[in-house]
Amino acid sequence: MTDDVRAVARRMYAAFNAHDHAAAHDIFTADFYSHPLGTTGPDSVTRAWQRFHEVFPNAQVVVEDMVVEGDTAAVRTSVRGIPEQQPPTMLEIFRVLNGRIAELWGLSSLQRS
């Protein structure tokens, strides 16, 4: 199970970095829930990624640490390509179900205006 969780995490970050927004439908479950955004479904991920890339077209998420236990991963990332003095960091925790991300919690140091 841990290899599957690790693989879907890597797929998610690779799709984000490649601006492959359509891949969200293969990465997230149909009833995926984002706790930070309060949204449901892979279409909500597609919209969030598109909006983010419109503001920060050169953004790249770099996995710094990943801890996997059972069906859950905790991932610390840095976000490069954003015009801030220090690259923002994110901490995301997600639960995987049948090879897809079903639920996500997250915190970010990204300054939003």
N, C-alpha and C positions, 0 to 999 in steps of 0.2 A: 504494500500500500504506500509506503513512504516514497518509493521511486515514482509511482504514479502522481502523487501529490507534488513532488519536486518537478516532474516533467510538465504538468499543467501550469505551474508557476512560471517556469522558464518560457513556455509557449505564450503566456499572457504578456510577459515583458517584451519578448521578441516581437509579438504582433503590435504592441504599442509603439515600440521603437521604429518599426517598419511602416508605421501609419496604416497598418492593415486593419482598419476598423471593422470590416466585414467578418474577420476571424472571431469576433466576440461571440457570434452564434455557435461556433464550435468549441469555445472555451468556457462559456458560462451556461448554466442550466436555464431552461425556459422560465423558471420561477426564481431565478437569482435575485438576492436582495442585498443592496448596498446600504449598510447602516449609516455611513457618513452622509450619503446623499439622500437617503430615504426613498430610493427608487427601486423598481423591480424590472427584471428581464434584461436580456442581452442588448436590446435596442437602447436602453438607458445608458449602457456602457458605451455603445457606439456614439451616442450623442455627446457624452461627457468627453470621450477621447477626441472627437472632432472639435469641440469647443476649445479644449486644451491646446490642440495642435494649431488652431487658428491664432491663438494668442502667442504660443511658443512653438513655432514650426521646427526649431532645431532641438527641441527637448529630447533627451535620451535618459532612460531610467537604467541605472547601474546597480545590480544586486551586490550588496556589501556583505550581508549575512543572511542565511536561511536556516531556520530550525524547523524540522518536521517531526510531528508526533501523531501517529495514527492518521486520521483524515484531515488534520489541521496543519497549516504552515504559518510561521511568523517570519516576515521578511523585512529586513532593513535595507532601504535603498537610498541612493543619492540621485538627484536629478540634475543632469548636466545640460548646458545649452540654454540656461535661463539667466537673464541679466541681473544677477544678484551677486553681492560680494562673496558670500559663502554659498556653495551649492546647497539647495534645500534637501532635507532628508525626509523620508517617509517611513512609517512603520505600518505594515499591513498584516492583518491576520485573516486568513480565509479558510473556509471549510470546503472540502471537495466531496462530491457525491458522484459516483459512477464516472470518474475521469473528468468531471467538469466542476468549475467553481460554483458553489451553491449560495455562499454567504460571505460577505466581506466586511471587516471593520478596519478603520484606518485613521492615522494621525499624520499631519504634515507640518513642516516648519515653513512651507511656502507662504510668503507674504502676499495676501490678496487685497486689492484695493476696491 
